[in-house]
Amino acid sequence: MIIDTLDHADTYASLHPLFAQAFAFLKRPDLADLPDGKHVIVPPDRLFAAISTYTTKPVSEGKLEAHRDYIDIQYLCSGRETLGWAPLAGQPEACPFSAQNDIGFYEGDSTPLPLAPKTFMILFPQDAHLPGRIAAAPETVKKIVLKVRIN
């Protein structure tokens, strides 16, 4: 897991062949104006952005999640949230992993990490995470999750 600001994104471009394109997308001047939904950057689904607007929720209303086929780069356009993080190893499975949706849900505690505008978090398959949680009070956020295909 990596957390940093967009000002330092170039530091991480060498970690994956698609990271430079992912961070270029996040630096678009029209980023905040893009509509919610899926935006394919590198077809076929090698790199895409899932943009959503929602209200943050209490930690008690969520489960840790993890992915096997994609790396997440989670970025806030507006609002603040807390994202829980924990090593995936040893997390009790809450339900079977869905290969079709590339997601598994897990029970367990996580460390709360703040996510604010212009801050991103890179989450690898070994990182269980609990996104969209309340920072100080419920808040509406606009978030972009870049999904970067591992292979």
PLY file of the C-alpha trace (Angstrom):
ply
format ascii 1.0
element vertex 151
property float x
property float y
property float z
element edge 150
property int vertex1
property int vertex2
end_header
0.00 0.00 0.00
1.19 3.47 -0.89
-0.41 6.77 0.09
0.79 10.08 -1.32
-0.31 13.25 -3.10
-0.73 13.66 -6.83
2.25 16.04 -6.82
4.49 12.99 -6.22
2.75 10.54 -8.57
5.68 10.39 -11.00
7.72 8.73 -8.24
5.59 5.59 -8.66
5.27 5.46 -12.48
7.99 2.80 -12.76
6.13 0.33 -10.52
3.83 -0.82 -13.34
3.84 -0.26 -17.14
0.38 1.40 -16.97
0.96 3.65 -13.95
2.21 6.59 -16.07
-1.05 6.53 -18.06
-3.07 6.14 -14.86
-1.50 9.18 -13.25
-1.80 11.18 -16.50
-5.55 10.49 -16.34
-5.69 11.82 -12.77
-3.94 15.01 -13.90
-6.56 15.82 -16.57
-7.82 19.40 -16.21
-11.44 18.21 -16.67
-11.19 15.39 -14.12
-13.72 16.84 -11.66
-16.26 17.29 -14.47
-16.22 13.68 -15.68
-19.52 11.87 -15.07
-19.90 8.92 -12.75
-19.43 5.55 -14.42
-16.75 3.49 -16.11
-14.17 5.22 -18.32
-11.89 2.86 -20.28
-8.37 4.26 -20.62
-6.51 1.25 -22.07
-8.79 -1.36 -23.67
-9.82 -4.05 -23.14
-10.14 -3.23 -19.46
-6.38 -3.19 -18.88
-6.78 0.24 -17.28
-10.06 1.93 -16.49
-11.51 4.49 -14.11
-14.60 3.84 -12.01
-15.96 7.25 -11.01
-18.58 7.51 -8.30
-20.22 10.06 -6.03
-21.47 8.80 -2.66
-21.85 9.56 1.03
-19.32 8.02 3.40
-20.53 5.35 5.82
-19.55 4.05 9.27
-16.85 1.39 9.48
-19.42 -0.97 11.01
-21.38 -1.02 7.74
-18.58 -2.46 5.61
-16.25 -5.40 5.11
-12.64 -5.42 4.02
-12.20 -6.18 0.33
-9.30 -7.32 -1.85
-8.66 -8.00 -5.54
-6.46 -10.49 -7.39
-6.44 -9.25 -11.00
-6.31 -5.49 -10.49
-4.34 -2.94 -8.52
-6.51 -0.07 -7.22
-5.40 3.54 -7.34
-8.02 5.33 -5.26
-8.18 9.11 -5.64
-10.57 11.71 -4.21
-11.70 14.62 -6.38
-13.72 16.15 -3.55
-14.68 15.41 0.03
-12.84 13.43 2.68
-13.04 9.82 3.74
-11.22 7.28 5.81
-10.01 4.14 4.10
-9.30 1.14 6.30
-6.21 -0.91 5.44
-4.91 -4.28 6.65
-2.59 -6.97 5.28
-4.73 -9.56 3.50
-2.75 -12.47 4.93
-4.65 -14.06 7.78
-7.92 -12.17 7.23
-10.95 -14.46 7.75
-13.02 -14.74 4.57
-16.56 -13.28 4.90
-17.76 -14.90 1.65
-16.09 -16.78 -1.23
-13.93 -14.77 -3.64
-15.74 -13.85 -6.87
-13.32 -14.33 -9.79
-15.93 -12.85 -12.15
-16.04 -9.58 -10.18
-12.43 -9.78 -8.93
-13.43 -9.17 -5.33
-13.33 -10.96 -2.02
-14.72 -9.75 1.29
-13.05 -10.35 4.64
-13.71 -9.93 8.35
-11.16 -8.23 10.53
-9.87 -4.96 11.84
-8.15 -2.33 9.76
-6.02 0.74 10.30
-7.92 3.93 9.37
-6.04 6.13 6.89
-7.26 9.56 5.75
-7.94 10.22 2.09
-8.39 13.86 1.07
-8.55 15.64 -2.31
-5.42 15.26 -4.44
-4.36 12.29 -2.31
-4.19 8.79 -3.75
-3.74 5.34 -2.34
-2.30 2.43 -4.33
-3.64 -0.91 -3.14
-2.04 -4.14 -4.33
-3.58 -7.65 -4.14
-1.99 -8.22 -0.72
-3.79 -5.13 0.65
-7.23 -5.61 2.18
-9.09 -2.32 2.26
-12.33 -0.76 3.46
-13.11 2.29 1.31
-15.77 4.95 1.69
-15.80 5.28 5.46
-16.61 8.39 7.50
-13.70 10.74 8.24
-15.19 13.13 10.84
-18.87 13.05 9.83
-20.76 11.60 6.84
-19.69 13.51 3.77
-20.40 13.39 0.04
-17.29 12.51 -1.94
-16.45 12.17 -5.61
-13.94 9.38 -6.04
-12.03 7.82 -8.89
-10.81 4.27 -8.56
-8.34 3.41 -11.29
-8.27 -0.31 -11.92
-4.87 -1.40 -13.27
-4.72 -4.94 -14.66
-1.80 -6.85 -13.15
-1.04 -9.06 -16.17
0 1
1 2
2 3
3 4
4 5
5 6
6 7
7 8
8 9
9 10
10 11
11 12
12 13
13 14
14 15
15 16
16 17
17 18
18 19
19 20
20 21
21 22
22 23
23 24
24 25
25 26
26 27
27 28
28 29
29 30
30 31
31 32
32 33
33 34
34 35
35 36
36 37
37 38
38 39
39 40
40 41
41 42
42 43
43 44
44 45
45 46
46 47
47 48
48 49
49 50
50 51
51 52
52 53
53 54
54 55
55 56
56 57
57 58
58 59
59 60
60 61
61 62
62 63
63 64
64 65
65 66
66 67
67 68
68 69
69 70
70 71
71 72
72 73
73 74
74 75
75 76
76 77
77 78
78 79
79 80
80 81
81 82
82 83
83 84
84 85
85 86
86 87
87 88
88 89
89 90
90 91
91 92
92 93
93 94
94 95
95 96
96 97
97 98
98 99
99 100
100 101
101 102
102 103
103 104
104 105
105 106
106 107
107 108
108 109
109 110
110 111
111 112
112 113
113 114
114 115
115 116
116 117
117 118
118 119
119 120
120 121
121 122
122 123
123 124
124 125
125 126
126 127
127 128
128 129
129 130
130 131
131 132
132 133
133 134
134 135
135 136
136 137
137 138
138 139
139 140
140 141
141 142
142 143
143 144
144 145
145 146
146 147
147 148
148 149
149 150
